[in-house]
Amino acid sequence: MNQEFTIDWQKTKAVIFDVDGTLYAQSILRKKMLFSLISHYATKPWLWKDILILHHFRAEREKKAGITSRNLEAAQYEWCAAKGNFPIPRIRKVIDHWMFKFPNKYLPACMYPGVQSFFKALTSKGIKIGIYSDYKAIDKLEAMGLHADIVVSSTDTEIDFLKPHPRGLLYIAEKLGLEPKDCLFIGDRQELDGECAIKANMPYLIVEKKPFKEFDFYSNLQQQLANYKKIKHQTA
């Protein structure tokens, strides 16, 4: 499925969103973060291994797509520690600062056009909003001024699976009291988000990558929603 797919809004009771690369442009955020990292560590060369920690933490997670663990939240740090022989307390400190806290101040400027408006339109029509990210997302949503009915991360104890395993999507649908076919999942990576939705038997869309100023994915979806409601009202 792609952005040309026409959603059956009559059957859509919830829209579930991925976060990174789906609600905001990762390319813009990465440029801002690269400048911040260079500025910070240029004067602290003795801490250069922090950059390796960030690299290995992301890389090891990518290698283990779809994996499960008895404690995925802890395991992700253990993977990084094993790769670079880094102490786990240091890994946690670096990741918490540079991945989960520091970037949040940049997110409002990196949000895709139309995201906030589309969220409001869904809420006004009584359509539930879910969030399913491989990373913790509550603070990111707060930074972007977005509200969801349920927020789930792959590292939550109820999930403990990385995408594309469908556990996260199935859990959200269950908690919302819906069947997977009554939900729509929106992500940015076919190999993770798309496959996750396919395994969950859930309709999905992959965000169309356009230059930021030309990005109209969410405004198009909002227009589809508005047109459906208009047609429904006229034929009632």
TIGU-760196 format. One line per 4 residues: their letters; for each residue x, y, z of N, C-alpha, C, CB. Coordinates in steps of 0.001 Angstrom, whole numbers, plus 500000, padded with zeros to 6 digits. Atoms other than C-alpha are relative to their C-alpha. Glycine has a CB too. Layout:
BEGIN
A = X/Y/Z/X/Y/Z/X/Y/Z/X/Y/Z  ...;
! end
This chain:
BEGIN
MNQE = 500845/498808/500000/500000/500000/500000/500882/501245/500000/499043/500004/501226  499251/498752/499981/501158/503561/499386/499024/501154/500138/500865/500156/498724  500846/498834/499786/499827/507105/499525/498839/500098/499016/500829/501240/499913  501108/499991/500942/497572/506390/496526/498843/499122/500483/500476/499532/498631;
FTID = 501038/500863/499452/495631/503877/498586/498908/500843/500641/500593/499014/501024  501125/499273/499430/492170/505191/499433/499513/499280/501248/498856/500144/498970  500375/500599/498721/491342/504573/503065/498491/499924/500115/500586/500801/501175  501418/500131/499705/487947/503252/504002/499773/500573/501399/499521/498498/499902;
WQKT = 500136/499328/498714/487307/505786/506748/498794/499495/500782/499891/501496/499797  501169/500540/499302/483957/504165/507529/500399/498840/500910/498935/499538/498990  499561/501151/499215/485841/501110/508820/501192/500311/500900/500352/498864/499080  498806/499638/499235/488813/502941/510312/499607/500616/501329/500885/500972/499204;
KAVI = 500364/499543/498657/488332/503293/514051/501202/500553/500768/499371/498857/500785  498791/499500/499346/491955/504077/514964/501113/500137/498976/500435/499063/501154  498798/499833/500811/495115/505385/513328/501196/499909/500942/499988/501370/499209  498809/500215/499181/498408/504178/514778/501214/500526/499234/500175/498483/500363;
FDVD = 498844/499373/500642/501592/506114/514038/501312/499465/500563/499941/501516/500170  498600/500080/499609/505260/505276/514105/500421/501440/500315/500910/499336/498857  499582/498644/499637/507283/508278/515331/501170/500492/499154/500377/500050/501468  498784/499505/500651/510831/508649/513999/499925/499808/498488/501242/499285/500563;
GTLY = 500096/500068/501452/510701/509500/510303/498576/499980/499489/500712/498796/499506  501414/500023/500370/506911/509344/510337/499299/501288/500400/499305/498811/500644  500586/498749/499529/505903/512374/512400/500931/501189/499792/499642/499884/501465  499044/498914/500238/509057/514371/511778/501091/499525/499038/500628/500489/501342;
AQSI = 498961/500303/500988/511864/514554/509208/501307/499679/500715/500196/501188/499017  498756/500405/499346/514829/512580/510524/501214/500675/499393/500164/498502/499924  498840/499393/500657/517166/514131/507959/500291/501386/500579/499766/500098/498481  499811/498660/499427/516598/517608/509402/500514/499886/501423/498681/500808/499970;
LRKK = 499551/500179/498617/516984/516414/512977/501453/499535/500039/499100/498990/500734  498638/500515/499994/520177/514527/512151/501025/501084/499698/500133/498879/498999  499087/498889/500283/521766/517658/510700/500197/500864/501237/499470/500854/498838  499911/499203/498774/520965/519588/513865/500804/499257/501062/498593/500335/500534;
MLFS = 499294/500792/498995/522250/516748/516037/501482/499859/499656/499358/498617/500131  498598/500108/500407/525461/516369/514022/500766/501255/500409/500110/499775/498474  499364/498741/499612/526280/520031/514579/500184/500061/501518/499160/501204/499512  499926/499965/498540/525524/519696/518304/501071/499044/500525/498639/499649/500609;
LISH = 499009/500982/499572/527649/516565/518669/501422/500478/499711/499749/498663/499310  498671/499509/500363/530604/518069/516835/500414/501146/500921/500025/500461/498526  499707/498852/499143/530386/521281/518860/500347/499553/501423/498804/500963/500026  499802/500471/498625/530206/519351/522130/501316/499250/500160/498843/499102/500419;
YATK = 498846/500866/499818/532949/516787/521573/501293/500565/499428/499727/498681/499379  498781/499358/500510/535372/519063/519705/500855/500535/501144/499644/501142/499032  499268/499480/498840/536300/520506/523090/500169/498955/501099/499285/501215/500562  499898/501086/499011/536111/517140/524901/500458/498720/499308/498636/499771/500722;
PWLW = 499543/501166/500777/538191/514725/522810/500169/498730/500834/501310/500322/499331  499843/501175/499147/538704/512430/525795/498692/499200/500145/500498/500429/501376  501297/500676/499933/534995/511550/525548/499537/499493/498622/498951/500949/500581  500389/500338/501370/535086/510594/521870/499310/498638/499892/501219/500018/499107;
KDIL = 500645/501318/500053/533981/507025/522675/498483/500096/500142/500561/499099/501096  501451/499806/499942/530522/508439/523361/499390/499896/498602/499660/501369/500631  500484/500076/501380/530157/508733/519575/499894/498541/499566/500935/500783/499045  500050/501427/500320/530978/505039/519224/498821/499327/500697/501314/499312/500401;
ILHH = 501146/500553/499277/528376/504236/521864/498714/500265/499237/499911/500595/501415  501199/499645/500760/525705/506076/519892/499906/499163/498722/500006/501506/499654  499994/500785/501252/526752/504307/516697/499634/498544/500259/501381/500076/499322  500228/501422/499752/526834/500802/518165/498610/499739/500568/501054/499459/500952;
FRAE = 501333/500189/499438/523597/501263/520104/498968/499906/498885/499647/501148/500962  500934/500018/501129/521682/502071/516917/500244/498791/499090/500124/501298/499189  499660/501062/500944/523536/499548/514768/499578/498629/500512/501493/500008/499719  500360/501301/499448/522976/496615/517118/498488/499809/500021/500568/499846/501409;
REKK = 501462/500094/500036/519260/497392/517346/499524/499684/498586/499356/501312/500501  500381/500236/501389/519013/497489/513554/500261/498543/499607/500768/500951/499064  499654/501382/500341/520736/494098/513279/499002/499007/500590/501407/499672/500492  500859/500933/499269/518235/492557/515674/498510/500269/499763/500304/500079/501488;
AGIT = 501395/499742/500344/515019/493602/513930/499165/498739/500193/499882/500504/498549  500911/501100/499783/512138/491381/515007/500319/499121/501192/499964/499177/498808  499572/500849/498896/513995/489947/517978/499163/500245/501251/501472/500235/500303  500653/499846/498707/512465/489339/521392/501016/499776/501106/498811/499022/500143;
SRNL = 499136/500187/498843/513966/489258/524875/499135/499986/501241/501082/501110/500087  500729/499971/498741/512859/488622/528408/499960/501422/500576/500640/499033/501007  499938/498613/499553/513872/492232/529075/500700/500802/498919/500740/500133/501376  499436/499306/501159/514385/494101/525819/500586/501349/500378/498941/500184/498931;
EAAQ = 499510/498683/499577/514836/497429/527580/501440/499901/500497/499093/500589/501105  498640/500191/499488/517943/496108/529355/500915/499394/498943/499979/499108/501242  499195/500711/500996/519117/493885/526499/500642/500942/498991/499145/498986/499270  499460/499095/501009/519602/496796/524093/501310/500650/500465/498971/501079/499661;
YEWC = 498764/499439/499460/522273/498238/526387/501087/498931/500097/499746/500626/501380  499051/501112/499927/523895/494831/526826/500600/499714/498625/499310/498737/500555  499488/500196/501356/524194/494453/523037/501104/501004/499698/498865/500128/498966  499029/498935/500251/526024/497758/522850/501264/499769/500819/499394/501378/500329;
AAKG = 498860/500244/499115/528262/496885/525805/500877/498881/499453/499518/499651/501416  499253/501132/500529/529254/493583/524235/500762/500375/498732/499060/498838/499720  499368/499616/501261/530082/495230/520914/501246/500843/500223/499015/500761/499132  498877/499077/499831/532401/497908/522274/500663/499959/501349/499549/501363/499750;
NFPI = 499419/500107/498661/533250/496798/525796/499830/501297/500794/501483/499640/499903  500310/498784/499262/531565/499892/527198/499266/499644/501288/499155/500965/499137  500773/500251/498776/530282/500006/530797/498548/500433/499811/500628/500743/501204  501420/499726/500210/526482/499885/530831/499552/501328/500613/499175/498875/500577;
PRIR = 500419/498682/499466/526061/502905/533174/500370/501147/499070/500632/500241/501371  499603/498943/500937/527998/505023/530672/499106/499974/498762/501485/499841/499593  500878/500111/501173/525930/503694/527769/498652/500630/500303/499819/498520/499579  501308/499456/499634/522698/504527/529578/500039/501525/500084/499536/499413/501337;
KVID = 499879/498542/499858/523910/508038/530381/500076/500681/498636/501243/500357/500836  499830/499413/501340/524982/508764/526788/498704/499905/499197/501146/499293/499240  501218/500202/500786/521849/507297/525196/498861/500852/500540/499597/498518/500001  501078/499214/499400/519494/508967/527641/500127/501472/499617/500009/499848/501531;
HWMF = 499805/498574/500311/521033/512379/526980/499854/500292/498508/501376/500456/500475  499908/499649/501414/521744/512300/523244/498867/499444/499139/501299/499520/499460  501085/500557/500800/518826/510160/522060/498614/500294/500557/500177/498526/499882  501332/499896/499409/515982/510585/524522/499669/501370/500587/499858/498977/501061;
KFPN = 500272/498690/499402/516360/514113/525901/500425/501168/499108/500703/500107/501330  499460/498838/500720/518600/516511/523966/499281/500297/498678/501465/499782/499725  500610/499694/501306/516965/516093/520495/498588/500563/500082/499973/498765/499163  501419/499637/499932/513451/516839/521777/499742/501480/499754/499444/499621/501341;
KYLP = 500206/498564/500195/513937/520604/521696/499961/500380/498515/501103/500785/500707  499987/499733/501439/514454/520385/517921/498764/499460/499279/501240/499403/499384  501082/500706/500685/511401/518259/517160/498909/500897/499430/499382/499038/500934  501051/499156/500588/508814/521051/516725/500376/500560/498629/499683/501145/500935;
ACMY = 499557/499440/501285/510904/522514/513892/500174/498932/498932/501306/500751/500180  499798/501102/500940/511330/519075/512303/498710/499274/499650/500986/499018/500570  501269/500673/500258/507670/518005/512374/499553/500198/498555/498924/500512/500958  500517/499898/501354/506168/517250/509004/498785/500930/499979/499631/498601/499450;
PGVQ = 501180/499140/500131/503628/519825/507802/498718/499175/500050/500059/500802/498688  501306/500638/499960/500056/518865/508620/499801/498977/501091/499747/499365/498727  500127/501040/498971/500778/516453/511486/499029/500423/501096/501371/499683/500611  500865/499559/498904/499157/518494/514256/498557/500145/499547/500499/501323/500568;
SFFK = 501346/499808/500529/496176/519368/512093/499306/498661/499771/500049/500799/498695  500583/501320/500250/495644/515727/511117/499629/499315/501312/500978/499121/499201  500319/500555/498692/495792/514610/514749/498692/500597/500526/501152/500262/500994  501212/499329/499513/493132/517190/515627/498777/499547/499213/500153/501529/499905;
ALTS = 501116/500440/500834/490960/516104/512693/499549/498594/500394/500394/500035/498515  500350/501360/499575/491114/512462/513776/499232/500029/501312/501264/499133/500146  500653/499913/498698/490176/513365/517334/498583/500549/499866/500818/500879/500950  501317/499381/500166/487290/515547/516186/498988/499042/499384/500114/501244/499140;
KGIK = 500883/500987/500643/485884/512610/514178/499826/498751/500857/500554/499609/498629  500153/501141/499113/486128/510223/517118/500882/498814/499652/498592/499567/500000  499066/501063/500373/488980/508204/515605/501146/499984/501002/500535/500200/498545  498958/500126/498996/491409/506912/518216/501390/500150/499375/499882/498655/500716;
IGIY = 498623/499828/500455/495125/507689/517946/500922/499144/500863/500425/501498/500055  499020/500826/499308/497818/505184/518844/501399/500326/499512/499697/498513/499798  498597/499817/500359/501606/505413/518815/500724/498694/500244/500653/501161/500809  499161/501178/499814/503908/502462/518226/501381/500274/499416/499358/498748/499341;
SDYK = 498627/499705/500395/507632/503165/518141/500940/498965/500582/500411/501409/500450  498992/500886/499446/510680/500968/518592/500739/500662/501170/500991/499587/498912  499354/499252/498927/511995/503723/520889/498941/500649/500896/500954/501073/499420  500902/499292/499100/510436/505459/523885/499519/501293/499337/500701/500305/501350;
AIDK = 500546/498897/500800/508115/508148/522535/499215/501038/500789/499124/499448/498945  500871/499086/499255/506177/509866/525328/500568/501416/500042/499790/499485/501421  499386/498668/499932/508642/512746/525750/500050/500665/498631/501410/499905/500578  499979/499445/501354/508893/513180/521985/498633/500582/499640/500410/498917/498977;
LEAM = 501351/499515/500297/505125/513521/521654/499709/501286/500765/498952/498929/500348  500210/498798/499200/505043/516050/524477/500729/501187/499391/500466/499776/501441  499226/498926/500621/507759/518089/522758/499319/500520/498741/501408/499515/499666  500675/499604/501238/505717/518112/519531/498568/500467/500228/500000/498850/499026;
GLHA = 501357/499558/499695/502468/518973/521312/498937/499074/499446/499782/501379/499467  500937/500983/500551/500753/515759/520194/499444/499120/501109/500686/499134/498925  500650/500865/499013/498267/513695/522170/499527/498727/499321/498812/500725/500684  500467/501283/500509/497526/510004/521663/499231/499275/501098/501185/499137/499495;
DIVV = 500792/500768/499044/495076/507624/523311/500812/498880/500635/498772/499423/499320  499130/501037/499468/497777/504985/523769/501372/500140/499354/499406/498582/499751  498613/499881/500476/501577/505135/523459/500754/498739/500414/500700/501293/500577  499324/501268/499747/503573/501916/523148/501387/500011/499355/499158/498816/499461;
SSTD = 498642/500171/500517/507284/501212/522711/500327/498520/499951/501035/500762/500872  499586/501397/500101/508890/497957/521652/500672/499502/501267/500933/499821/498831  499290/500394/498781/510857/497976/524913/499085/499955/501221/501147/500954/500260  500943/500156/498886/507723/498086/527085/499932/498524/500378/498578/500546/499625;
TEID = 500014/501396/499538/507468/494952/529204/498858/499198/499378/499888/499953/501521  501130/500698/500619/504112/494121/527589/500308/499570/498559/498761/500896/500018  499677/500289/501400/505784/494002/524152/501268/499139/499901/500184/501317/499207  498713/500708/500036/509488/493029/524325/500294/499359/498647/500028/498937/501072;
FLKP = 499679/500407/501363/509674/492631/520544/500337/501240/499198/498827/499217/499349  499710/498939/500949/511326/494858/517974/499202/499768/498722/501515/500071/499698  500610/500143/501317/509590/495553/514669/500967/499215/499111/499660/501403/499372  501378/500031/500490/508660/493964/512326/499087/498976/500682/500015/499727/498548;
HPRG = 500937/500872/499296/507203/491542/514870/498730/500795/500291/500628/499438/501322  501256/499255/499894/503492/492494/515099/499469/500188/501416/498972/499318/499201  500536/499970/498638/503130/492226/518886/499540/501399/500408/501047/499497/500982  500360/498645/499599/503079/496014/519386/498683/500466/499405/501087/500951/499606;
LLYI = 501246/499593/500653/500318/496641/516848/498816/499212/500528/500107/499823/498491  501088/500830/499487/498238/493732/518083/499628/500410/501425/500395/498515/499962  500245/499560/498622/498600/494939/521660/499179/501294/500018/501341/500207/500748  500732/498734/500064/497400/498446/520754/498554/499769/499584/500682/500967/499024;
AEKL = 501358/500290/500464/494401/497124/518829/499180/499366/501118/500033/499070/498768  500690/500678/498903/493506/494889/521757/499607/500993/501095/500887/498889/500587  500268/499036/498940/493764/497718/524291/498927/501010/499598/501278/500726/500375  501024/499078/500489/491568/499940/522106/498665/499287/499752/500475/500677/498714;
GLEP = 501215/500773/500208/489001/497137/521834/499631/499862/498539/498867/500626/500741  500243/500042/501442/489402/496898/518060/500675/498789/499366/500500/501287/499336  499334/500996/500810/490237/494317/515440/501096/500690/499185/498988/499263/499076  498937/499388/500804/493489/494927/513495/499487/500609/498694/501062/498969/499689;
KDCL = 500519/499497/501273/491473/495394/510292/499259/501329/500147/499076/498972/499382  500687/498734/499749/489695/498350/511922/500966/501140/500280/499048/499850/501160  498970/498998/499721/493001/500185/512434/500803/500290/498733/500938/499522/501138  499085/499634/501080/495395/501970/510087/501342/500346/500631/499442/501201/499146;
FIGD = 498659/499709/499494/499156/501982/510738/500744/500851/498989/500782/498695/500295  499223/499117/500865/501298/504789/509329/501456/499983/500463/499425/501456/500015  498581/500042/499690/505076/504356/509202/500828/500547/498857/500429/498586/500322  499139/499431/501040/508079/505337/507138/500935/498976/499357/500819/501121/500581;
RQEL = 499094/501014/500543/509927/502049/506471/499219/498725/499665/501142/499690/501008  500731/501195/500430/508426/499221/504441/500529/498749/500690/500092/499836/498481  499399/501220/499463/510890/496650/505790/499728/499815/501490/501488/500014/499759  500334/500108/498583/509916/497410/509386/498516/500272/500248/500853/500967/500817;
DGEC = 501386/499619/499730/506603/499277/509606/499018/499266/499084/499831/501507/499839  500882/500682/500937/505071/497807/506468/499870/498526/500317/500499/500176/498590  500020/501425/499686/506057/494251/507335/499308/499729/501329/501415/499448/500030  500666/500128/498698/504877/494760/510914/498481/500000/499819/500428/501149/500949;
AIKA = 501439/499914/500253/501421/495762/509653/499490/498769/499245/499677/501271/499207  500401/501181/500763/501285/492889/507171/499846/498800/500930/501030/499692/498890  500050/501119/499064/502040/490389/509937/498844/500124/500985/501307/499899/500758  501129/499775/499094/499340/491988/512090/498672/499990/499262/500168/501321/500732;
NMPY = 501211/499960/500830/496844/491874/509186/499290/501338/500168/499046/498837/500364  500518/498653/499794/496412/495636/509543/500277/500872/498771/500625/500632/501262  499743/499059/501102/495975/498200/506733/501108/500978/500403/498697/500777/499617  498907/499088/499660/498957/500538/506485/500331/500934/498841/501243/499210/500400;
LIVE = 499471/499060/500977/500501/503457/504676/501456/500291/500351/499154/501315/499963  498620/499580/499805/504150/504372/504206/500109/501457/499567/500996/499090/499201  499879/498566/500267/504918/508078/504386/500805/500229/498721/500666/500726/501196  499311/499665/501247/505864/509474/500998/501094/501019/500295/499001/500554/498936;
KKPF = 498873/499112/499744/509310/511049/501170/500089/501071/498906/501318/499194/500080  499882/498852/500889/509286/514484/499592/500852/501058/500684/498602/500568/499622  499333/498875/499339/511313/517642/500182/499065/500621/501034/500447/501066/498962  500795/499543/498869/510130/519171/503442/498945/501035/499591/500910/500584/501062;
KEFD = 500929/498939/500387/508522/522220/501813/498885/499500/499091/500751/501112/499311  501010/500559/500901/506595/519989/499388/499196/498885/500661/500663/499473/498736  500618/501132/499323/505456/517463/501976/498506/500252/500204/500689/499738/501350  501447/499810/499912/501676/517039/501694/499269/498714/500388/499466/500512/498674;
FYSN = 500575/501300/499663/501105/513478/502941/498833/500135/500973/501068/499091/500594  501035/499899/498972/499117/514456/506024/498857/500930/499596/500610/500482/501298  501085/499129/500473/497187/517276/504387/499104/499242/499018/500576/501279/499327  500789/500820/500921/496100/514799/501689/499104/499031/500768/500924/499224/499046;
LQQQ = 500815/500909/499192/494935/512316/504321/498857/500752/500676/500868/499294/501057  501047/499217/499342/493039/515037/506135/498903/500376/499007/500597/501270/500640  500990/499674/501020/491348/516018/502888/499144/498791/499673/500682/500519/498737  500762/501227/500224/490351/512384/502290/498966/499804/501109/500944/498781/499926;
LANY = 500898/500151/498857/488842/512271/505765/498847/500994/499914/500768/500189/501317  501033/498971/500109/486956/515533/505221/499024/499673/498877/500634/501375/499763  500855/500341/501130/485636/514388/501836/499092/498824/500329/500845/499679/498775  500823/501150/499618/484414/511097/503289/498846/500453/500876/500845/498938/500733;
KKIK = 501048/499537/499091/482491/512853/506041/498961/500821/499250/500604/500827/501145  500920/499174/500777/481000/515263/503517/499066/499113/499184/500777/500963/499074  500797/500921/500817/479862/512430/501239/499009/499233/500865/500912/499018/499243  500846/500755/499099/478475/510467/504168/498819/500844/500448/500799/499514/501205;
HQTA = 501062/499107/499552/476471/513479/505370/498981/500253/498887/500593/501327/500482  500881/499700/501126/475059/514204/501896/499111/498798/499659/500827/500412/498771  500772/501177/500379/473913/510592/501421/499184/499431/501145/500913/498943/499468  500736/500516/498829/472499/510091/504909/498516/500309/499886/500562/500603/501305;
! end
